């Protein structure tokens, strides 16, 4: 689903991604972790074509993302951190707009919006302007928009930040369901316990470089003695 080769991205004098290569198969559930400033958000933005690297290549489902930007984005749902929304639309209008941009319409779109609004407890705020939403409400609308068209690839940047525990629980159940249906998920998070419970494989980056890439099971076996993902994280980031 994702093939990244020798990706480099600079911001002035800072190298955010440093010769990073990564291959993700269809249907994998990837936990993307790393310290602040490691390059996680830059990587997700690059996958969406929102930042252009100095060098390297990215393909989604076999298509170069800069040669086929529309086709690759049609396959992808993306929830950024912080959420980027149209403040002077209502929550319902924003989801309706997003759905129409993705080729959805009519009863199919209306039913899908209703389901997601119920899933994320958005019904009471559907007619309010996004400008008046709390951060948590904006986060829920952004995640709902990412899920709306049932994408084959889902990119989530710190999706649980700002959400209350009940919604986090619902989101985790939904992601497990989507993974079971074959959706490829890249889940960036600082909450390592959540990554341990949800993800089948961990991709860890530090200073723009790949420092670990393996299944949770293999990482535990390598470190042994009851090591947690937190222990592994500290060990690899220090090196």
Buried (B, 14 or more C-beta within 10 A) or exposed (E): BBBBBEBBBBEEEEBBBBBBEBEBEEBBBBBBBBBEEBBBBBBBBBBBBEBEBEEBBBBBBEBBBEEBEEEBBBBBBBBBBEBEBEEEBBBBBBBBEBBEEBEBEEEEBBEBBBEBBEBBBBEEBBEBBBEEBEEBBBBBBBBBBBBBBEBBBBBBBBBBBBBEEEBBEBBBEBBBEBBEEEBBBBBBBBBBEBBBEBBBBBBBBBBBBBBBBBEBEEBBEEBEEEBEBEBBBEEBBEE
